[in-house]
Amino acid sequence: MSYAVWFEKHAIKHKAVVAKLLSQGYEKAEIVEYFDFENMCEKEKDFCPLYKEHKKCHDMQKLNCYLCACPNFRFKDEGIAKREEKTQYSMCDIASKDGKQGVYGDAIHQDCSNCSIPHHKSYIKKHFNLDWKKIMKDCQI
């Protein structure tokens, strides 16, 4: 699945969960709390394939899934740049010290597995918008 296809599918799932919560009268803080990993595993099993295994994408105690994906992630399905015989498809816009570039055959992809920036409630609250795509607007280049 391409980045763009995943991005659009995820935006639809995110929007549906937020709409459900708004219809139940949830406010901003309650919505952010709802996206706590433990709660999402219990109540939104289809939101993430890792939930079925109760597996976290990042090794952190208090993982919040509101910003599944990161506003600092940049991708282009056609490729961002060529490096020798390899094509770079994604990168970190802030060059996080916890991220790295992974080489997979002739493809280079950003590996964010050691970076937890977008999964902290303080970061989510700072960048909060009910529309996930507005937060993520700069990701697709």
C-alpha positions as a printed Julia matrix, in Angstrom:
141×3 Matrix{Float64}:
   0.0    0.0    0.0
   1.38   3.4   -0.92
   1.8    6.2    1.59
  -0.94   8.23  -0.1
  -3.45   5.36   0.0
  -2.71   4.66   3.67
  -2.94   8.39   4.45
  -6.42   8.7    2.89
  -7.73   5.48   4.48
  -6.45   6.51   7.88
  -7.98   9.98   7.57
 -11.39   8.38   6.97
 -11.05   6.11  10.02
  -9.86   8.99  12.2
 -12.72  11.22  11.06
 -15.27   8.5   11.85
 -13.99   8.03  15.42
 -13.92  11.79  16.05
 -17.45  12.2   14.61
 -18.7    9.43  16.9
 -17.13  11.11  19.93
 -18.49  14.54  19.01
 -21.99  13.05  18.62
 -21.62  11.77  22.19
 -20.7   15.24  23.45
 -16.97  14.73  23.91
 -14.83  17.86  24.28
 -11.22  18.29  23.09
  -9.57  16.91  26.25
 -11.91  13.91  26.33
 -11.25  13.16  22.67
  -7.5   13.18  23.26
  -7.96  10.89  26.28
 -10.13   8.52  24.24
  -7.22   7.97  21.84
  -5.12   6.47  24.65
  -3.59   3.21  23.36
  -5.24   1.0   25.99
  -8.67   2.47  25.34
  -8.31   2.25  21.56
  -7.3   -1.42  21.78
 -10.49  -2.08  23.69
 -12.97   0.12  21.83
 -11.55   0.68  18.31
  -9.95  -2.64  17.37
 -10.13  -1.89  13.63
  -8.39   1.49  13.88
  -4.92  -0.08  13.81
  -3.83  -3.61  12.87
  -1.52  -3.66  15.92
  -4.48  -3.32  18.32
  -5.59  -6.91  17.72
  -2.21  -8.07  19.08
  -2.18  -5.35  21.78
   1.18  -4.28  20.33
   2.47  -0.72  20.46
   4.17   0.91  17.48
   6.5    2.78  19.85
   8.03   1.58  23.1
   6.56   4.09  25.52
   4.4    3.77  28.59
   1.72   6.37  27.8
   1.13   6.06  24.05
  -1.59   8.24  22.59
  -2.81   7.42  19.09
  -4.53  10.68  18.09
  -1.62  11.52  15.82
  -1.03   8.12  14.29
   1.64   9.27  11.86
   3.49  12.48  12.51
   2.99  16.02  11.21
   6.78  16.13  10.66
   6.78  13.07   8.38
   7.15  13.87   4.68
   6.45  11.47   1.85
   6.1   11.33  -1.89
   5.05   8.06  -3.52
   6.98   8.92  -6.68
  10.11   9.55  -4.65
  11.63  12.62  -3.04
  15.21  12.21  -4.19
  17.64   9.8   -5.79
  20.71   8.66  -3.89
  22.97   6.69  -6.15
  20.78   3.74  -7.27
  18.25   4.19  -4.48
  15.08   6.29  -4.25
  14.14   8.13  -1.06
  10.37   8.06  -0.46
  10.04   9.62   2.99
  11.89  11.75   5.52
  11.58  13.61   8.81
  11.14  17.36   8.33
  12.74  18.14  11.7
  15.52  15.54  11.39
  14.6   14.05  14.76
  17.63  12.59  16.52
  15.48   9.52  17.27
  14.61   8.86  13.63
  16.74   7.33  10.92
  16.69   6.48   7.25
  16.12   2.8    6.54
  17.37   1.22   3.33
  15.2   -1.56   1.95
  16.58  -2.85  -1.33
  16.61   0.14  -3.67
  14.2    2.16  -1.48
  14.94   4.55   1.38
  12.18   5.19   3.94
  12.1    7.18   7.16
  12.17   4.9   10.2
  10.32   6.62  13.04
  10.11   3.61  15.34
  12.43   5.17  17.97
  10.71   8.57  17.9
   7.69   9.17  20.11
   7.18  12.92  19.57
   3.61  12.84  18.16
   2.36  10.3   20.73
   2.65  12.51  23.81
  -0.52  14.28  24.95
   1.31  17.6   25.3
   2.34  17.51  21.63
  -1.15  16.47  20.54
  -2.78  19.27  22.52
  -0.37  21.81  21.02
  -1.2   20.71  17.44
  -4.8   19.62  18.01
  -7.42  19.92  15.31
 -10.55  17.81  14.98
  -9.56  17.27  11.36
  -6.5   14.99  11.32
  -5.78  15.92   7.7
  -5.39  19.59   8.65
  -2.72  18.66  11.2
  -1.05  16.44   8.61
  -1.43  18.88   5.69
   2.3   19.19   4.99
   3.09  15.46   5.01
   2.42  14.7    1.36
   4.9   16.57  -0.82
